[in-house]
Amino acid sequence: MYHVLGIIGIIGSITILKYRERVSEMIGESSWMLSIGGVYNFIIILATLLFFFSVAMLTGTTGYFLTPLKYLLPGLKESDPNLMP
């Protein structure tokens, strides 16, 4: 199942890049998108992240790919079972 979703993600990211003008018309432009360069740059960043996440799903390395989020989000850290709260 993860292989199929990875292939769909790669095809989707390429499609988003190819039709980014139509996608930008569909989602519109928000004020927070201006800080990263506008709606077109947001779509390019989104497609790039989707591509790399899809490749990570295909290779089975999503755990390594998402490891930095464990340090940024406090609820994702694995606690030591020997420590008492």
GIBEL-V11613 format. One record per pair of residues at least 12 apart in sequence whose ideal C-beta (glycine too) atoms are under 6 Angstrom apart, sorted by the first residue. I is the first residue (numbers start at 1). J is the second residue. If there is no record, write none. Layout:
BEGIN
I/J + I/J
END
This chain:
BEGIN
2/57 + 6/54 + 6/57 + 6/58 + 9/50 + 9/54 + 10/54 + 13/47 + 13/50 + 13/51 + 16/47 + 17/47 + 20/43 + 23/43 + 24/39 + 24/43
END
